[in-house]
Amino acid sequence: MLNRFNEFLDRHGRILLTTHENPDGDGSGAMIGLAHYLRSLGKDVRIVVHPHLPDHLKFMDTENWVEALDLEGRHRDLASWPDAWVVVDASEPQRLGPLLPAFLATPAVKACLDHHLKDAPGGFDREFTDPTASASAELVFDLASARMPLPLPAPMAEALYAGVVEDTGNFRFSNATAKVHRLAARLIDQGVAPARTYQALYHQGRPEKLRLTGIALASMAFLGDGRYARISLAPSDLAACGADHDDMEGLVNRPLEVRGVEVSCLLYEMPDGRIKASLRSRETVDVNAVCRRFGGGGHRLASGAKLDGPLVRAQNEVDAAVLAQLAADTALART
């Protein structure tokens, strides 16, 4: 697959890199790492994200390559710029958010590089996916290390390491394979400092984030004999403590710290009234199957979807789907 992706990249000179809206660590690290690789090949590369690169991820962007989407200004004619548009860490164009209209309008060849599960190809001219990879950053490392001289440039190595750390939960999740541990070791050998990266990713929160965490934990509901925990937040909750969307990073994982909880869910009412659902599973329950019922997706143990409001209605729909999947997967595990 990566050989085919390299052949695809070789045929294009102006390449636009984007990821899903509200970029996360893996999408950002993979895009920035891929940009370093492409620039080493002499390509003209841009990175555009919506709404912006979160503060706790800005340490990856040492060259200030990442552009925050500005459809009224510098990105008014974005669709006409590239001859190839590569969506990184998202296998569904709908996850682009406000970037979607430009993506649909562009005459450029549309491609994705991703590691998420997908029922069938669709939405791109070319798809380069490998669901066995732990992270999209892993794919970029494999791509680059085969053609670039080692060691990789220090900012590139750190971005790829950070992407892998984020998508494996600092190597705590079940996707932390032996291969990705070996990859991490190679990056450490090339100069990446794990402690510094960890501090940059996880110890840069604002006081507002801690206040929001308190509100979130107070809202936590336990269902299914304590095996399913749900957090619900509204815009008023964020406003009450001066928090923003970035301050919700990592909240969905907090319920999994509770003994006996197998599935956690964060429901957030977005400004447009729709409800964003993020789900995480400890081990047994396939939350990707749950999210696909609502048109979402992701990984077996980490997925998301958007539902129509109001919040109470979305809670009821997600709760029913999670409890049904929990019962089905539990019964399957016993056979």
C-alpha positions, -999 to 999 in steps of 0.1 A, spaced: 0 0 0 28 25 9 46 17 -24 14 27 -42 11 58 -21 47 68 -29 39 63 -66 9 85 -62 29 112 -45 56 111 -71 31 121 -98 21 154 -80 39 186 -73 14 207 -52 0 187 -24 -25 199 2 -27 181 35 -57 182 57 -72 161 85 -106 158 102 -120 189 119 -107 195 155 -73 179 148 -60 154 172 -24 143 180 -22 115 154 -37 135 126 -15 165 133 17 145 138 11 124 107 4 155 86 34 174 98 56 144 94 43 138 59 49 175 51 86 171 61 88 140 39 72 157 9 94 188 12 125 166 12 113 154 -22 110 189 -35 72 191 -33 52 222 -27 31 214 4 5 232 25 -13 221 56 -48 235 64 -69 225 94 -102 236 110 -106 253 132 -70 255 142 -41 235 156 -48 230 193 -24 248 217 -12 215 232 -1 203 197 16 234 185 50 222 197 50 198 167 47 227 142 82 241 146 81 256 110 46 272 114 33 253 84 -2 246 98 -27 271 85 -61 277 103 -89 276 78 -99 311 66 -126 307 39 -132 345 38 -95 353 33 -64 334 24 -84 301 17 -111 316 -5 -97 298 -35 -82 269 -17 -98 243 -40 -79 256 -70 -44 254 -54 -34 217 -52 -31 191 -79 -34 165 -51 -55 168 -19 -46 142 7 -68 138 38 -48 123 66 -62 102 95 -98 103 82 -114 78 58 -147 98 54 -147 132 36 -176 142 58 -152 144 87 -136 175 71 -163 198 85 -162 233 69 -134 221 46 -158 197 28 -172 221 2 -138 231 -10 -128 194 -10 -158 185 -31 -152 214 -55 -115 209 -61 -103 195 -95 -73 180 -76 -70 142 -73 -85 133 -39 -68 107 -17 -67 96 19 -40 81 41 -55 64 71 -57 35 95 -93 36 105 -118 8 98 -141 14 68 -169 -8 54 -161 0 17 -141 25 -3 -158 58 -12 -154 95 -13 -119 96 -27 -102 90 -60 -75 70 -43 -76 54 -9 -45 43 10 -56 26 43 -42 0 66 -64 -7 96 -36 -29 111 -15 2 118 -16 16 153 -17 52 140 -15 73 108 18 85 121 31 49 120 22 48 83 41 80 76 71 67 95 72 36 74 68 56 43 96 81 51 121 58 67 123 37 35 134 67 14 148 93 37 183 92 52 184 86 89 181 101 114 150 119 104 149 156 110 143 162 147 110 181 143 97 153 120 107 126 144 91 143 174 58 149 154 56 112 144 64 100 179 38 124 194 12 111 169 19 75 179 18 83 216 -16 101 213 -33 73 193 -20 45 216 -28 63 248 9 66 256 12 29 247 -16 19 271 -43 9 245 -46 -25 228 -33 -10 195 1 -6 211 16 -34 191 51 -48 193 58 -31 159 48 4 172 70 -1 203 99 -9 179 90 22 159 91 43 191 125 29 201 139 38 167 126 74 171 141 76 206 174 63 192 172 92 167 169 117 195 133 120 205 129 126 243 98 107 256 95 127 288 96 160 269 70 149 244 47 136 272 50 169 291 41 188 259 11 166 251 -4 162 285 9 187 310 0 220 293 -36 223 303 -52 256 314 -70 261 348 -102 262 327 -97 226 316 -95 215 352 -127 233 361 -144 218 331 -132 183 342 -149 189 375 -182 197 358 -178 167 334 -171 143 362 -200 156 382 -223 149 352 -211 113 349 -239 87 348 -234 50 353 -256 25 335 -256 -12 327 -246 -23 363 -218 2 362 -202 -11 330 -211 20 310 -203 55 320 -215 86 302 -205 123 305 -227 150 289 -217 186 284 -235 216 269 -220 249 256 -232 265 289 -209 242 308 -179 254 289 -190 290 293 -194 286 330 -157 279 335 -143 298 305 -133 266 287 -133 259 249 -135 228 227 -98 221 231 -102 218 269 -124 187 263 -93 168 251 -90 135 269 -122 138 289 -138 107 273 -110 85 287 -116 95 323 -145 72 331 -124 42 321 -103 49 352 -133 36 372 -131 -1 381 -158 -21 363 -164 5 335 -160 -11 301 -174 17 279 -171 54 283 -190 81 263 -187 119 261 -217 137 246 -212 173 237 -238 197 224 -222 217 196 -231 253 188 -253 242 158 -274 220 182 -261 187 170 -246 163 195 -210 150 192 -206 115 207 -171 101 215 -169 65 227 -141 45 242 -140 8 251 -117 -9 275 -114 -42 256 -145 -62 248 -171 -39 233 -170 -28 197 -178 9 199 -171 13 162 -203 -8 156 -222 16 179 -210 47 161 -217 33 126 -254 31 136 -253 69 136 -232 74 105 -199 77 124 -169 54 128 -133 50 138 -116 22 156 -131 -9 174 -122 6 208 -124 43 200 -150 59 177 -172 89 173 -204 101 156 -227 131 154 -264 129 162 -294 153 160 -303 170 192 -316 177 217 -291 163 241 -316 142 261 -327 125 229 -291 118 218 -284 104 253 -313 80 251 -303 68 216 -266 63 224 -274 47 258 -296 21 241 -271 14 214 -242 10 238 -261 -12 262 -273 -34 233 -237 -37 220 -224 -44 255 -248 -72 259 -241 -87 225 -203 -85 228 -204 -99 263 -224 -129 252 -201 -134 222 -170 -133 245 -185 -161 266 -190 -185 237 
